[in-house]
C-alpha cells in the first residue's frame, strides 16, 4: 500500500481542477457577464450592474455550490454502498431511499389531487415530502438490518422496498391528471438551480454530517474489503458498522434527493472512476478523492446542462448519464479489469 503522502500531487491537481470548474460554471449562462465582473463580485461583493450581482449571488453561486454538495454526497454514499455490499453495481439508491423520496413527492403532487385535496407546491413542501418518504424507508431498512445478519439480504430487501414504492408511484401516475403527472416528471429530472441560501445551508449540514460519519467508519470500511469474517477477526463490530454506514448513506442520498431530486449515475460511477485514477482501495485516500471527483463531475455536467449562451437548461439526470457512462465504459475496456 502506497504511503498517503505519495498522493499529494493528484489531490493538488484535483483541487485546482475543482476551482477551475467552479469559475467556469458560474461564468456561463444565458446572460453574459464578463469574467472580470464575476471576480469583482466574489471579492468585492458588487459589479457594475445590480442585475449581475443578483444573478451571480442568488442563482449561479448557489447552483454551483449545490452541484459541489450533490456530487460529493452522492459519490461518498456510492462508495459506502459498494464497500458494504462488496458489489461494484451498488449505488446510493440501492436501499430504496430515492424511491421513498419519490413516493413522498408523488403523494404530495399526484395523490393529493387524486383525493381532491388542494396543496400548495413549493420547493420547501417538495423537500419536506421527499424527506418524509425517504425517512420512512430508512426506518424500515434500519429495522430490517438490526434483525438480519446477512448483508446481501439487506441489499435485496432494499431493492424490494424500492420496487414497492415504485409500484405505488405507478398507480398514482395512472390515476393522476396530465398536469400533475408533468409536475412530477419535471421533479424527477433533477435540478440544481432551485435552492436559495437557506435551503443550501440545510443541505450543507446534512452532507457534512454524512461525510463526518463516513470518516468515523474509515477503519471499518477498509476491513470490510476482505469480507465480514476478516473484519470480525480484526475486532470490527459488524452490526454497529453496518448501521452507521447505512445511516450515513441514507442521510446523504435522502437529503440530496429531497432538495435536488433523484440524480442518477454519479454515486455509481464516481467511485470506479476514482479507483482507476488513484489505483488504490484504501478508503483513507478514496474518501477525500471521491469528494473532489464527485464535485468536479457534477460541475462539469451542470455546465453542459445549462448549454452555454442558451436560455434552455437540460435535465441534469440526462447529462450525468450521457457524459459519465461512456467514460466508465472506456476506462473499464482500457484497463480490462475493475479495481475492487
C-alpha positions in Angstrom: 0.0 0.0 0.0 1.5 3.3 -1.0 2.1 5.9 1.7 -0.5 8.7 1.9 2.0 11.4 1.1 2.5 10.0 -2.4 -1.0 11.1 -3.3 -0.3 14.8 -2.6 0.2 15.7 -6.3 -3.1 14.1 -7.5 -5.0 15.8 -4.7 -3.5 19.1 -5.6 -4.4 18.7 -9.3 -7.9 17.7 -8.4 -8.3 20.7 -6.1 -7.1 23.1 -8.8 -9.4 21.4 -11.3 -12.3 21.9 -8.9 -11.6 25.6 -8.5 -11.3 26.0 -12.3 -14.6 24.1 -12.9 -16.3 26.3 -10.3 -15.3 29.5 -12.0 -16.2 28.2 -15.4 -19.6 27.1 -14.1 -20.5 30.5 -12.6 -19.2 32.4 -15.6 -21.5 30.7 -18.2 -25.3 31.2 -18.6 -28.0 32.8 -20.7 -26.8 36.3 -19.5 -23.2 37.2 -20.5 -21.2 38.6 -17.6 -17.5 39.4 -18.1 -15.1 37.3 -16.0 -13.7 40.5 -14.5 -17.1 41.4 -13.1 -17.5 37.8 -11.7 -14.2 38.1 -9.9 -15.2 41.5 -8.6 -18.5 40.3 -7.1 -16.7 37.4 -5.4 -14.1 39.5 -3.7 -15.8 42.9 -3.5 -19.5 41.9 -3.4 -20.6 44.1 -6.3 -20.3 44.7 -10.0 -21.1 47.5 -12.5 -24.7 46.3 -12.7 -27.1 45.4 -9.9 -28.7 42.7 -12.1 -25.4 41.0 -12.4 -25.0 41.0 -8.7 -28.3 39.3 -8.2 -27.7 36.7 -10.9 -24.3 35.7 -9.5 -25.0 35.8 -5.8 -28.6 34.4 -5.8 -28.5 32.0 -8.7 -25.2 31.0 -10.2 -23.1 30.6 -7.0 -25.9 28.7 -5.1 -26.3 26.4 -8.1 -22.6 25.8 -8.3 -22.4 25.1 -4.5 -25.4 22.8 -4.9 -23.5 20.9 -7.6 -20.5 20.5 -5.4 -22.5 19.3 -2.4 -24.6 17.0 -4.5 -21.7 15.4 -6.4 -19.7 14.9 -3.2 -22.5 13.5 -1.2 -23.7 11.0 -3.9 -20.1 9.9 -4.6 -19.4 9.2 -0.9 -22.7 7.3 -0.5 -21.9 5.2 -3.6 -18.5 4.4 -2.2 -20.1 3.3 1.1 -22.6 1.0 -0.5 -20.1 -0.6 -2.9 -17.8 -1.4 0.0 -20.5 -2.6 2.4 -22.1 -4.9 -0.1 -18.8 -5.6 -2.0 -20.8 -5.1 -5.1 -19.5 -2.9 -8.0 -23.1 -2.3 -9.1 -24.3 -0.9 -5.8 -25.1 2.8 -5.7 -26.5 5.3 -3.2 -30.1 4.3 -4.0 -30.0 0.5 -3.7 -31.6 0.7 -0.2 -34.8 2.3 -1.7 -34.1 5.8 -0.2 -34.5 7.6 -3.5 -37.7 5.6 -4.2 -39.0 6.6 -0.8 -38.4 10.2 -1.5 -40.1 9.9 -4.9 -43.1 8.3 -3.2 -43.3 11.2 -0.8 -43.3 13.7 -3.7 -45.7 11.6 -5.7 -48.2 11.5 -2.8 -47.9 15.3 -2.5 -48.3 16.1 -6.2 -50.5 13.3 -7.6 -52.0 11.7 -4.5 -53.5 14.9 -3.1 -55.0 15.8 -6.4 -56.5 12.3 -6.9 -58.2 12.6 -3.5 -59.4 16.1 -4.3 -57.1 17.8 -1.7 -55.6 21.1 -2.6 -52.0 21.6 -1.6 -49.5 24.4 -2.1 -46.5 23.2 -4.1 -43.1 24.9 -3.4 -39.5 23.9 -3.1 -40.0 23.6 0.7 -43.1 21.4 0.5 -41.5 19.1 -2.0 -38.4 18.8 0.1 -40.5 18.1 3.2 -42.5 15.4 1.3 -39.3 13.8 -0.1 -37.6 13.9 3.3 -40.6 12.2 5.0 -40.7 9.5 2.3 -37.0 8.7 2.5 -37.1 8.8 6.3 -39.9 6.1 6.4 -37.9 3.8 4.1 -34.8 4.5 6.2 -36.6 3.4 9.4 -37.8 0.2 7.6 -34.3 -0.6 6.3 -32.7 0.0 9.7 -35.3 -2.2 11.4 -34.5 -5.0 9.0 -30.7 -4.6 9.3 -31.0 -5.0 13.1 -32.7 -8.4 12.7 -30.9 -9.7 9.6 -27.3 -10.8 9.8 -26.6 -11.4 6.1 -25.5 -8.1 4.4 -26.6 -9.3 0.9 -30.1 -9.9 2.3 -30.3 -6.3 3.3 -29.4 -5.3 -0.3 -32.2 -7.5 -1.7 -34.7 -6.2 0.9 -33.7 -2.6 0.0 -34.3 -3.4 -3.7 -37.7 -4.8 -2.8 -38.6 -1.6 -0.9 -37.7 0.3 -4.0 -39.9 -1.9 -6.1 -42.9 -1.5 -3.8 -42.6 2.3 -3.7 -42.1 2.4 -7.5 -45.3 0.4 -7.9 -47.3 2.8 -5.7 -45.9 5.7 -7.8 -47.0 3.9 -10.9 -50.6 3.5 -9.6 -50.7 7.2 -8.6 -49.4 8.2 -12.1 -52.2 6.1 -13.7 -55.0 7.9 -11.9 -53.3 11.4 -11.9 -54.1 14.2 -14.3 -51.8 15.1 -17.1 -50.8 18.4 -15.4 -49.9 16.7 -12.1 -48.1 13.9 -13.9 -46.0 16.5 -15.8 -45.1 18.3 -12.5 -43.9 15.0 -11.0 -41.9 14.1 -14.1 -40.2 17.5 -14.1 -39.2 17.0 -10.4 -37.8 13.5 -11.3 -35.5 15.1 -13.9 -33.5 16.6 -11.0 -32.5 20.2 -10.7 -29.6 22.1 -9.1 -31.0 25.6 -9.5 -33.9 25.7 -7.2 -32.2 26.2 -3.8 -31.8 29.5 -2.0 -29.1 30.2 0.6 -31.4 29.0 3.5 -32.1 25.6 1.8 -28.4 25.4 0.8 -27.3 25.8 4.4 -29.5 22.9 5.5 -28.3 20.7 2.6 -24.7 21.6 3.6 -25.2 20.5 7.2 -26.8 17.2 6.0 -23.9 16.4 3.6 -21.3 17.5 6.3 -22.9 15.2 8.8 -23.0 12.2 6.4 -19.3 12.7 5.4 -18.4 13.0 9.1 -20.0 9.6 9.8 -18.1 8.2 6.8 -14.8 9.4 8.2 -15.7 7.8 11.5 -16.1 4.5 9.6 -12.9 4.5 7.7 -11.3 1.7 9.6 -14.4 -0.5 9.3 -14.6 0.2 5.6 -11.0 -0.9 5.0 -11.6 -4.1 7.0 -14.8 -4.9 5.1 -13.0 -5.0 1.8 -11.8 -8.6 2.5 -15.2 -9.8 3.9 -17.1 -9.7 7.1 -15.2 -12.7 8.6 -11.9 -10.9 8.2 -13.4 -7.7 9.6 -14.6 -9.6 12.7 -11.1 -11.1 13.2 -9.8 -7.5 13.4 -12.3 -6.7 16.1 -14.8 -4.8 14.0 -18.3 -4.7 15.3 -20.1 -5.7 12.0 -23.6 -4.8 13.1 -22.7 -1.4 14.5 -20.5 -0.5 11.5 -23.3 -1.6 9.1 -25.8 0.6 10.9 -23.5 3.6 10.8 -22.8 3.1 7.1 -26.4 2.6 6.2 -27.4 5.7 8.2 -24.7 7.8 6.6 -25.8 6.7 3.1 -29.4 7.4 3.9 -28.6 10.9 5.2 -26.6 11.8 2.1 -28.8 10.2 -0.5 -32.1 11.1 1.1 -31.1 14.7 1.8 -29.8 15.3 -1.7 -32.8 13.7 -3.3 -35.1 15.8 -1.2 -33.5 19.1 -2.3 -32.2 18.3 -5.8 -34.3 15.4 -7.0 -33.1 11.9 -7.9 -29.8 12.3 -9.7 -28.6 9.1 -11.3 -25.2 7.7 -12.2 -22.9 9.9 -10.1 -22.9 7.7 -7.0 -22.4 4.5 -9.0 -19.7 5.7 -11.4 -17.5 8.1 -9.4 -16.0 5.5 -7.0 -15.0 3.4 -10.0 -13.5 6.4 -11.8 -11.6 7.4 -8.7 -10.2 3.9 -8.2 -8.9 3.9 -11.8 -7.2 7.3 -11.3 -5.7 6.7 -7.8 -5.1 2.9 -8.2 -6.0 2.1 -4.6 -8.7 0.6 -2.4 -7.6 2.4 0.7 -10.5 4.5 2.0 -8.3 7.0 3.6 -7.4 8.0 0.1 -10.6 7.1 -1.7 -13.0 9.1 0.6 -11.4 12.6 0.0 -10.8 11.6 -3.6 -14.4 10.8 -4.4 -15.5 14.0 -2.7 -13.3 16.0 -5.1 -14.1 13.8 -8.1 -17.9 13.9 -7.5 -17.9 17.7 -7.1 -15.9 18.1 -10.3 -18.1 15.8 -12.3 -21.3 17.5 -11.2 -19.9 20.9 -12.0 -19.0 19.7 -15.5 -22.4 18.1 -16.0 -24.2 21.2 -14.8 -22.1 23.4 -17.1 -23.1 21.2 -20.0 -26.7 21.1 -18.9 -27.1 24.9 -18.9 -25.9 24.9 -22.5 -23.7 28.0 -22.5 -25.2 31.1 -24.1 -28.6 29.4 -24.3 -31.8 30.2 -22.3 -32.6 26.5 -22.0 -31.4 24.2 -19.2 -31.3 20.4 -20.0 -32.3 17.8 -17.4 -29.3 17.2 -15.1 -30.2 13.5 -14.9 -29.8 13.0 -18.6 -26.5 14.8 -18.7 -24.9 12.8 -15.9 -25.6 9.6 -17.7 -24.7 10.8 -21.2 -21.4 12.3 -20.1 -20.4 9.7 -17.5 -21.5 6.3 -18.8 -19.2 6.3 -21.9 -16.3 7.4 -19.8 -16.8 4.4 -17.4 -17.1 2.0 -20.3 -13.9 3.4 -21.9 -11.9 3.1 -18.7 -13.1 -0.4 -18.0 -12.3 -1.6 -21.6 -8.9 0.2 -21.4 -8.0 -1.3 -18.0 -9.6 -4.7 -18.8 -10.3 -5.1 -15.1 -12.1 -3.4 -12.2 -10.2 -2.5 -9.1 -12.3 -3.5 -6.1 
